[in-house]
C-alpha cells in the first residue's frame, strides 16, 4: 500500500513489529495493518459515544485503500495545516 501511496505522490514511513505494520503518512494520519485490513482515523467522532470513527480497507485491495487514504490526506492538508516546526519554517 505504501507503493500505491507513493504513486499518488504521498511519502510514507513504515514501522513493523508485534504482528502489526504502521504506515506514518502525516501528522494525524497513521495507518496500521495486521495483514488482513488497513485501519486509520476517518477524522470523525461518533455523535453518540464521542469515540473516534475509524475507516477500514481490505489488505487485498491496496489500490482502493490508498485512494481512500489519499482523500483523507488531502482533507488534512486543506483543513489542518502543519505547524511551522513540522513544516521546517520555524
Jmol script that loads the backbone (N, CA, C; Angstrom):
load data "model"
ATOM      1  N   UNK A   1       0.822  -1.180   0.000  1.00  0.00           N
ATOM      2  CA  UNK A   1       0.000   0.000   0.000  1.00  0.00           C
ATOM      3  C   UNK A   1       0.870   1.248   0.000  1.00  0.00           C
ATOM      4  N   UNK A   2       2.035   1.170   0.602  1.00  0.00           N
ATOM      5  CA  UNK A   2       2.947   2.305   0.601  1.00  0.00           C
ATOM      6  C   UNK A   2       3.371   2.660  -0.827  1.00  0.00           C
ATOM      7  N   UNK A   3       3.568   1.646  -1.666  1.00  0.00           N
ATOM      8  CA  UNK A   3       3.917   1.899  -3.074  1.00  0.00           C
ATOM      9  C   UNK A   3       2.783   2.607  -3.804  1.00  0.00           C
ATOM     10  N   UNK A   4       1.544   2.215  -3.503  1.00  0.00           N
ATOM     11  CA  UNK A   4       0.396   2.855  -4.132  1.00  0.00           C
ATOM     12  C   UNK A   4       0.276   4.319  -3.696  1.00  0.00           C
ATOM     13  N   UNK A   5       0.553   4.598  -2.423  1.00  0.00           N
ATOM     14  CA  UNK A   5       0.543   5.990  -1.958  1.00  0.00           C
ATOM     15  C   UNK A   5       1.669   6.774  -2.616  1.00  0.00           C
ATOM     16  N   UNK A   6       2.827   6.166  -2.772  1.00  0.00           N
ATOM     17  CA  UNK A   6       3.946   6.840  -3.442  1.00  0.00           C
ATOM     18  C   UNK A   6       3.572   7.186  -4.883  1.00  0.00           C
ATOM     19  N   UNK A   7       2.846   6.296  -5.554  1.00  0.00           N
ATOM     20  CA  UNK A   7       2.402   6.562  -6.919  1.00  0.00           C
ATOM     21  C   UNK A   7       1.445   7.749  -6.972  1.00  0.00           C
ATOM     22  N   UNK A   8       0.791   8.045  -5.852  1.00  0.00           N
ATOM     23  CA  UNK A   8      -0.114   9.198  -5.754  1.00  0.00           C
ATOM     24  C   UNK A   8       0.607  10.445  -5.242  1.00  0.00           C
ATOM     25  N   UNK A   9       1.937  10.342  -5.074  1.00  0.00           N
ATOM     26  CA  UNK A   9       2.732  11.481  -4.634  1.00  0.00           C
ATOM     27  C   UNK A   9       2.781  11.673  -3.133  1.00  0.00           C
ATOM     28  N   UNK A  10       2.455  10.619  -2.365  1.00  0.00           N
ATOM     29  CA  UNK A  10       2.428  10.712  -0.902  1.00  0.00           C
ATOM     30  C   UNK A  10       3.547   9.852  -0.333  1.00  0.00           C
ATOM     31  N   UNK A  11       4.475  10.485   0.372  1.00  0.00           N
ATOM     32  CA  UNK A  11       5.576   9.757   1.003  1.00  0.00           C
ATOM     33  C   UNK A  11       5.128   9.185   2.329  1.00  0.00           C
ATOM     34  N   UNK A  12       5.674   8.027   2.677  1.00  0.00           N
ATOM     35  CA  UNK A  12       5.311   7.368   3.934  1.00  0.00           C
ATOM     36  C   UNK A  12       6.557   6.856   4.627  1.00  0.00           C
ATOM     37  N   UNK A  13       6.382   6.473   5.864  1.00  0.00           N
ATOM     38  CA  UNK A  13       7.426   5.852   6.671  1.00  0.00           C
ATOM     39  C   UNK A  13       6.791   4.629   7.325  1.00  0.00           C
ATOM     40  N   UNK A  14       7.426   3.470   7.196  1.00  0.00           N
ATOM     41  CA  UNK A  14       6.834   2.230   7.682  1.00  0.00           C
ATOM     42  C   UNK A  14       7.590   1.721   8.904  1.00  0.00           C
ATOM     43  N   UNK A  15       6.828   1.260   9.895  1.00  0.00           N
ATOM     44  CA  UNK A  15       7.382   0.673  11.115  1.00  0.00           C
ATOM     45  C   UNK A  15       6.696  -0.668  11.338  1.00  0.00           C
ATOM     46  N   UNK A  16       7.478  -1.690  11.634  1.00  0.00           N
ATOM     47  CA  UNK A  16       6.906  -3.026  11.818  1.00  0.00           C
ATOM     48  C   UNK A  16       7.276  -3.579  13.186  1.00  0.00           C
ATOM     49  N   UNK A  17       6.392  -4.444  13.704  1.00  0.00           N
ATOM     50  CA  UNK A  17       6.683  -5.137  14.946  1.00  0.00           C
ATOM     51  C   UNK A  17       5.429  -5.642  15.620  1.00  0.00           C
ATOM     52  N   UNK A  18       5.578  -6.704  16.361  1.00  0.00           N
ATOM     53  CA  UNK A  18       4.487  -7.278  17.152  1.00  0.00           C
ATOM     54  C   UNK A  18       3.259  -7.643  16.313  1.00  0.00           C
ATOM     55  N   UNK A  19       3.496  -8.079  15.078  1.00  0.00           N
ATOM     56  CA  UNK A  19       2.398  -8.519  14.231  1.00  0.00           C
ATOM     57  C   UNK A  19       1.628  -7.405  13.554  1.00  0.00           C
ATOM     58  N   UNK A  20       2.109  -6.161  13.672  1.00  0.00           N
ATOM     59  CA  UNK A  20       1.458  -5.015  13.029  1.00  0.00           C
ATOM     60  C   UNK A  20       2.469  -4.236  12.208  1.00  0.00           C
ATOM     61  N   UNK A  21       1.979  -3.552  11.216  1.00  0.00           N
ATOM     62  CA  UNK A  21       2.791  -2.585  10.485  1.00  0.00           C
ATOM     63  C   UNK A  21       2.077  -1.242  10.571  1.00  0.00           C
ATOM     64  N   UNK A  22       2.831  -0.208  10.890  1.00  0.00           N
ATOM     65  CA  UNK A  22       2.303   1.156  10.952  1.00  0.00           C
ATOM     66  C   UNK A  22       2.866   1.935   9.784  1.00  0.00           C
ATOM     67  N   UNK A  23       1.993   2.612   9.071  1.00  0.00           N
ATOM     68  CA  UNK A  23       2.403   3.447   7.952  1.00  0.00           C
ATOM     69  C   UNK A  23       2.131   4.891   8.362  1.00  0.00           C
ATOM     70  N   UNK A  24       3.195   5.611   8.632  1.00  0.00           N
ATOM     71  CA  UNK A  24       3.070   7.005   9.027  1.00  0.00           C
ATOM     72  C   UNK A  24       2.985   7.840   7.757  1.00  0.00           C
ATOM     73  N   UNK A  25       1.835   8.503   7.571  1.00  0.00           N
ATOM     74  CA  UNK A  25       1.582   9.260   6.348  1.00  0.00           C
ATOM     75  C   UNK A  25       1.786  10.755   6.591  1.00  0.00           C
ATOM     76  N   UNK A  26       1.257  11.237   7.699  1.00  0.00           N
ATOM     77  CA  UNK A  26       1.286  12.660   8.017  1.00  0.00           C
ATOM     78  C   UNK A  26       0.883  12.811   9.472  1.00  0.00           C
ATOM     79  N   UNK A  27       1.191  13.947  10.058  1.00  0.00           N
ATOM     80  CA  UNK A  27       0.709  14.206  11.411  1.00  0.00           C
ATOM     81  C   UNK A  27      -0.805  14.071  11.392  1.00  0.00           C
ATOM     82  N   UNK A  28      -1.349  13.223  12.245  1.00  0.00           N
ATOM     83  CA  UNK A  28      -2.785  12.997  12.288  1.00  0.00           C
ATOM     84  C   UNK A  28      -3.274  11.889  11.385  1.00  0.00           C
ATOM     85  N   UNK A  29      -2.360  11.236  10.659  1.00  0.00           N
ATOM     86  CA  UNK A  29      -2.764  10.152   9.763  1.00  0.00           C
ATOM     87  C   UNK A  29      -1.741   9.016   9.809  1.00  0.00           C
ATOM     88  N   UNK A  30      -2.053   8.041  10.630  1.00  0.00           N
ATOM     89  CA  UNK A  30      -1.252   6.826  10.722  1.00  0.00           C
ATOM     90  C   UNK A  30      -2.169   5.665  10.356  1.00  0.00           C
ATOM     91  N   UNK A  31      -1.699   4.824   9.462  1.00  0.00           N
ATOM     92  CA  UNK A  31      -2.457   3.661   9.016  1.00  0.00           C
ATOM     93  C   UNK A  31      -1.787   2.445   9.615  1.00  0.00           C
ATOM     94  N   UNK A  32      -2.588   1.512  10.125  1.00  0.00           N
ATOM     95  CA  UNK A  32      -1.977   0.282  10.627  1.00  0.00           C
ATOM     96  C   UNK A  32      -2.682  -0.913  10.036  1.00  0.00           C
ATOM     97  N   UNK A  33      -1.907  -2.005   9.941  1.00  0.00           N
ATOM     98  CA  UNK A  33      -2.449  -3.226   9.374  1.00  0.00           C
ATOM     99  C   UNK A  33      -1.930  -4.440  10.126  1.00  0.00           C
ATOM    100  N   UNK A  34      -2.789  -5.445  10.171  1.00  0.00           N
ATOM    101  CA  UNK A  34      -2.410  -6.741  10.718  1.00  0.00           C
ATOM    102  C   UNK A  34      -2.251  -7.759   9.578  1.00  0.00           C
ATOM    103  N   UNK A  35      -2.270  -7.268   8.336  1.00  0.00           N
ATOM    104  CA  UNK A  35      -2.160  -8.126   7.174  1.00  0.00           C
ATOM    105  C   UNK A  35      -3.504  -8.502   6.568  1.00  0.00           C
ATOM    106  N   UNK A  36      -4.572  -8.279   7.305  1.00  0.00           N
ATOM    107  CA  UNK A  36      -5.917  -8.581   6.798  1.00  0.00           C
ATOM    108  C   UNK A  36      -6.648  -7.333   6.335  1.00  0.00           C
ATOM    109  N   UNK A  37      -6.449  -6.228   7.057  1.00  0.00           N
ATOM    110  CA  UNK A  37      -7.088  -4.972   6.660  1.00  0.00           C
ATOM    111  C   UNK A  37      -6.234  -3.805   7.137  1.00  0.00           C
ATOM    112  N   UNK A  38      -6.503  -2.650   6.554  1.00  0.00           N
ATOM    113  CA  UNK A  38      -5.871  -1.393   6.961  1.00  0.00           C
ATOM    114  C   UNK A  38      -6.887  -0.610   7.766  1.00  0.00           C
ATOM    115  N   UNK A  39      -6.392   0.157   8.739  1.00  0.00           N
ATOM    116  CA  UNK A  39      -7.262   0.992   9.569  1.00  0.00           C
ATOM    117  C   UNK A  39      -6.613   2.362   9.738  1.00  0.00           C
ATOM    118  N   UNK A  40      -7.455   3.397   9.774  1.00  0.00           N
ATOM    119  CA  UNK A  40      -6.977   4.750  10.049  1.00  0.00           C
ATOM    120  C   UNK A  40      -8.148   5.572  10.553  1.00  0.00           C
ATOM    121  N   UNK A  41      -7.833   6.661  11.259  1.00  0.00           N
ATOM    122  CA  UNK A  41      -8.888   7.521  11.787  1.00  0.00           C
ATOM    123  C   UNK A  41      -9.519   8.278  10.633  1.00  0.00           C
ATOM    124  N   UNK A  42     -10.830   8.260  10.574  1.00  0.00           N
ATOM    125  CA  UNK A  42     -11.577   8.876   9.475  1.00  0.00           C
ATOM    126  C   UNK A  42     -11.658  10.398   9.598  1.00  0.00           C
ATOM    127  N   UNK A  43     -11.332  10.920  10.769  1.00  0.00           N
ATOM    128  CA  UNK A  43     -11.456  12.357  11.001  1.00  0.00           C
ATOM    129  C   UNK A  43     -12.755  12.725  11.695  1.00  0.00           C
ATOM    130  N   UNK A  44     -13.566  11.715  11.995  1.00  0.00           N
ATOM    131  CA  UNK A  44     -14.854  11.966  12.634  1.00  0.00           C
ATOM    132  C   UNK A  44     -14.910  11.321  14.012  1.00  0.00           C
ATOM    133  N   UNK A  45     -15.839  11.809  14.804  1.00  0.00           N
ATOM    134  CA  UNK A  45     -16.153  11.192  16.093  1.00  0.00           C
ATOM    135  C   UNK A  45     -17.621  10.812  16.079  1.00  0.00           C
ATOM    136  N   UNK A  46     -17.947   9.736  16.758  1.00  0.00           N
ATOM    137  CA  UNK A  46     -19.332   9.305  16.884  1.00  0.00           C
ATOM    138  C   UNK A  46     -20.107  10.343  17.677  1.00  0.00           C
ATOM    139  N   UNK A  47     -21.261  10.735  17.186  1.00  0.00           N
ATOM    140  CA  UNK A  47     -22.091  11.685  17.934  1.00  0.00           C
ATOM    141  C   UNK A  47     -22.578  11.081  19.241  1.00  0.00           C
ATOM    142  N   UNK A  48     -22.878   9.809  19.187  1.00  0.00           N
ATOM    143  CA  UNK A  48     -23.448   9.139  20.363  1.00  0.00           C
ATOM    144  C   UNK A  48     -22.399   8.871  21.436  1.00  0.00           C
ATOM    145  N   UNK A  49     -21.271   8.315  21.057  1.00  0.00           N
ATOM    146  CA  UNK A  49     -20.281   7.894  22.052  1.00  0.00           C
ATOM    147  C   UNK A  49     -19.095   8.840  22.176  1.00  0.00           C
ATOM    148  N   UNK A  50     -18.941   9.752  21.207  1.00  0.00           N
ATOM    149  CA  UNK A  50     -17.804  10.668  21.145  1.00  0.00           C
ATOM    150  C   UNK A  50     -16.472   9.941  20.884  1.00  0.00           C
ATOM    151  N   UNK A  51     -16.536   8.682  20.517  1.00  0.00           N
ATOM    152  CA  UNK A  51     -15.317   7.940  20.175  1.00  0.00           C
ATOM    153  C   UNK A  51     -14.932   8.203  18.727  1.00  0.00           C
ATOM    154  N   UNK A  52     -13.643   8.048  18.436  1.00  0.00           N
ATOM    155  CA  UNK A  52     -13.169   8.209  17.076  1.00  0.00           C
ATOM    156  C   UNK A  52     -13.777   7.131  16.189  1.00  0.00           C
ATOM    157  N   UNK A  53     -14.106   7.499  14.975  1.00  0.00           N
ATOM    158  CA  UNK A  53     -14.620   6.559  13.978  1.00  0.00           C
ATOM    159  C   UNK A  53     -13.469   6.232  13.034  1.00  0.00           C
ATOM    160  N   UNK A  54     -13.217   4.960  12.844  1.00  0.00           N
ATOM    161  CA  UNK A  54     -12.109   4.522  12.001  1.00  0.00           C
ATOM    162  C   UNK A  54     -12.599   4.037  10.649  1.00  0.00           C
ATOM    163  N   UNK A  55     -11.763   4.261   9.642  1.00  0.00           N
ATOM    164  CA  UNK A  55     -12.025   3.754   8.301  1.00  0.00           C
ATOM    165  C   UNK A  55     -11.234   2.460   8.135  1.00  0.00           C
ATOM    166  N   UNK A  56     -11.741   1.604   7.286  1.00  0.00           N
ATOM    167  CA  UNK A  56     -11.115   0.307   7.038  1.00  0.00           C
ATOM    168  C   UNK A  56     -10.965   0.090   5.545  1.00  0.00           C
ATOM    169  N   UNK A  57      -9.948  -0.662   5.180  1.00  0.00           N
ATOM    170  CA  UNK A  57      -9.755  -1.076   3.797  1.00  0.00           C
ATOM    171  C   UNK A  57      -9.162  -2.461   3.785  1.00  0.00           C
ATOM    172  N   UNK A  58      -9.582  -3.316   2.858  1.00  0.00           N
ATOM    173  CA  UNK A  58      -9.048  -4.679   2.819  1.00  0.00           C
ATOM    174  C   UNK A  58      -7.589  -4.701   2.366  1.00  0.00           C
ATOM    175  N   UNK A  59      -6.801  -5.557   2.969  1.00  0.00           N
ATOM    176  CA  UNK A  59      -5.386  -5.658   2.620  1.00  0.00           C
ATOM    177  C   UNK A  59      -5.197  -6.191   1.205  1.00  0.00           C
ATOM    178  N   UNK A  60      -6.193  -6.907   0.683  1.00  0.00           N
ATOM    179  CA  UNK A  60      -6.038  -7.453  -0.665  1.00  0.00           C
ATOM    180  C   UNK A  60      -6.463  -6.461  -1.753  1.00  0.00           C
ATOM    181  N   UNK A  61      -6.763  -5.214  -1.385  1.00  0.00           N
ATOM    182  CA  UNK A  61      -7.080  -4.165  -2.353  1.00  0.00           C
ATOM    183  C   UNK A  61      -6.333  -2.881  -1.981  1.00  0.00           C
ATOM    184  N   UNK A  62      -4.994  -2.903  -2.078  1.00  0.00           N
ATOM    185  CA  UNK A  62      -4.224  -1.730  -1.656  1.00  0.00           C
ATOM    186  C   UNK A  62      -4.437  -0.503  -2.536  1.00  0.00           C
ATOM    187  N   UNK A  63      -4.828  -0.678  -3.782  1.00  0.00           N
ATOM    188  CA  UNK A  63      -5.034   0.473  -4.667  1.00  0.00           C
ATOM    189  C   UNK A  63      -6.215   1.312  -4.197  1.00  0.00           C
ATOM    190  N   UNK A  64      -7.349   0.671  -3.960  1.00  0.00           N
ATOM    191  CA  UNK A  64      -8.530   1.398  -3.479  1.00  0.00           C
ATOM    192  C   UNK A  64      -8.279   1.987  -2.102  1.00  0.00           C
ATOM    193  N   UNK A  65      -7.619   1.216  -1.245  1.00  0.00           N
ATOM    194  CA  UNK A  65      -7.306   1.704   0.101  1.00  0.00           C
ATOM    195  C   UNK A  65      -6.419   2.936   0.018  1.00  0.00           C
ATOM    196  N   UNK A  66      -5.407   2.904  -0.847  1.00  0.00           N
ATOM    197  CA  UNK A  66      -4.510   4.054  -0.996  1.00  0.00           C
ATOM    198  C   UNK A  66      -5.272   5.279  -1.476  1.00  0.00           C
ATOM    199  N   UNK A  67      -6.222   5.112  -2.376  1.00  0.00           N
ATOM    200  CA  UNK A  67      -7.033   6.251  -2.844  1.00  0.00           C
ATOM    201  C   UNK A  67      -7.844   6.846  -1.708  1.00  0.00           C
ATOM    202  N   UNK A  68      -8.396   6.000  -0.848  1.00  0.00           N
ATOM    203  CA  UNK A  68      -9.181   6.488   0.283  1.00  0.00           C
ATOM    204  C   UNK A  68      -8.284   7.216   1.289  1.00  0.00           C
ATOM    205  N   UNK A  69      -7.097   6.671   1.515  1.00  0.00           N
ATOM    206  CA  UNK A  69      -6.148   7.320   2.431  1.00  0.00           C
ATOM    207  C   UNK A  69      -5.691   8.648   1.834  1.00  0.00           C
ATOM    208  N   UNK A  70      -5.480   8.686   0.523  1.00  0.00           N
ATOM    209  CA  UNK A  70      -5.078   9.925  -0.141  1.00  0.00           C
ATOM    210  C   UNK A  70      -6.158  10.999   0.010  1.00  0.00           C
ATOM    211  N   UNK A  71      -7.425  10.605  -0.003  1.00  0.00           N
ATOM    212  CA  UNK A  71      -8.514  11.573   0.202  1.00  0.00           C
ATOM    213  C   UNK A  71      -8.455  12.140   1.617  1.00  0.00           C
ATOM    214  N   UNK A  72      -8.180  11.296   2.599  1.00  0.00           N
ATOM    215  CA  UNK A  72      -8.042  11.768   3.991  1.00  0.00           C
ATOM    216  C   UNK A  72      -6.833  12.682   4.110  1.00  0.00           C
ATOM    217  N   UNK A  73      -5.736  12.321   3.462  1.00  0.00           N
ATOM    218  CA  UNK A  73      -4.514  13.120   3.443  1.00  0.00           C
ATOM    219  C   UNK A  73      -4.814  14.513   2.875  1.00  0.00           C
ATOM    220  N   UNK A  74      -5.534  14.565   1.765  1.00  0.00           N
ATOM    221  CA  UNK A  74      -5.896  15.838   1.142  1.00  0.00           C
ATOM    222  C   UNK A  74      -6.740  16.682   2.088  1.00  0.00           C
ATOM    223  N   UNK A  75      -7.703  16.044   2.753  1.00  0.00           N
ATOM    224  CA  UNK A  75      -8.548  16.749   3.711  1.00  0.00           C
ATOM    225  C   UNK A  75      -7.715  17.338   4.844  1.00  0.00           C
ATOM    226  N   UNK A  76      -6.782  16.561   5.371  1.00  0.00           N
ATOM    227  CA  UNK A  76      -5.916  17.057   6.447  1.00  0.00           C
ATOM    228  C   UNK A  76      -5.080  18.237   5.972  1.00  0.00           C
ATOM    229  N   UNK A  77      -4.518  18.142   4.785  1.00  0.00           N
ATOM    230  CA  UNK A  77      -3.685  19.229   4.260  1.00  0.00           C
ATOM    231  C   UNK A  77      -4.496  20.506   4.083  1.00  0.00           C
ATOM    232  N   UNK A  78      -5.750  20.384   3.656  1.00  0.00           N
ATOM    233  CA  UNK A  78      -6.578  21.565   3.419  1.00  0.00           C
ATOM    234  C   UNK A  78      -7.089  22.190   4.712  1.00  0.00           C
ATOM    235  N   UNK A  79      -7.483  21.371   5.662  1.00  0.00           N
ATOM    236  CA  UNK A  79      -8.167  21.878   6.849  1.00  0.00           C
ATOM    237  C   UNK A  79      -7.319  21.895   8.118  1.00  0.00           C
ATOM    238  N   UNK A  80      -6.180  21.234   8.100  1.00  0.00           N
ATOM    239  CA  UNK A  80      -5.322  21.169   9.286  1.00  0.00           C
ATOM    240  C   UNK A  80      -3.860  21.281   8.860  1.00  0.00           C
ATOM    241  N   UNK A  81      -3.419  22.480   8.521  1.00  0.00           N
ATOM    242  CA  UNK A  81      -2.033  22.629   8.079  1.00  0.00           C
ATOM    243  C   UNK A  81      -1.055  22.282   9.195  1.00  0.00           C
ATOM    244  N   UNK A  82       0.125  21.843   8.781  1.00  0.00           N
ATOM    245  CA  UNK A  82       1.166  21.505   9.750  1.00  0.00           C
ATOM    246  C   UNK A  82       1.685  22.759  10.432  1.00  0.00           C
ATOM    247  N   UNK A  83       2.184  22.593  11.637  1.00  0.00           N
ATOM    248  CA  UNK A  83       2.784  23.711  12.358  1.00  0.00           C
ATOM    249  C   UNK A  83       4.067  24.138  11.651  1.00  0.00           C
ATOM    250  N   UNK A  84       4.540  25.314  11.967  1.00  0.00           N
ATOM    251  CA  UNK A  84       5.782  25.815  11.378  1.00  0.00           C
ATOM    252  C   UNK A  84       6.949  24.880  11.690  1.00  0.00           C
ATOM    253  N   UNK A  85       6.945  24.301  12.879  1.00  0.00           N
ATOM    254  CA  UNK A  85       8.028  23.384  13.252  1.00  0.00           C
ATOM    255  C   UNK A  85       8.038  22.149  12.341  1.00  0.00           C
ATOM    256  N   UNK A  86       6.874  21.563  12.103  1.00  0.00           N
ATOM    257  CA  UNK A  86       6.816  20.382  11.243  1.00  0.00           C
ATOM    258  C   UNK A  86       7.038  20.731   9.776  1.00  0.00           C
ATOM    259  N   UNK A  87       6.690  21.954   9.387  1.00  0.00           N
ATOM    260  CA  UNK A  87       6.938  22.406   8.015  1.00  0.00           C
ATOM    261  C   UNK A  87       8.394  22.763   7.790  1.00  0.00           C
ATOM    262  N   UNK A  88       9.151  22.927   8.881  1.00  0.00           N
ATOM    263  CA  UNK A  88      10.551  23.314   8.749  1.00  0.00           C
ATOM    264  C   UNK A  88      10.732  24.798   8.476  1.00  0.00           C
ATOM    265  N   UNK A  89       9.740  25.590   8.854  1.00  0.00           N
ATOM    266  CA  UNK A  89       9.830  27.029   8.591  1.00  0.00           C
ATOM    267  C   UNK A  89      10.014  27.844   9.862  1.00  0.00           C
ATOM    268  N   UNK A  90      10.272  27.180  10.989  1.00  0.00           N
ATOM    269  CA  UNK A  90      10.435  27.949  12.219  1.00  0.00           C
ATOM    270  C   UNK A  90      11.885  28.264  12.466  1.00  0.00           C
TER     271      UNK A  90
END
end "model"
wireframe off; spacefill off
backbone 0.3
color backbone group
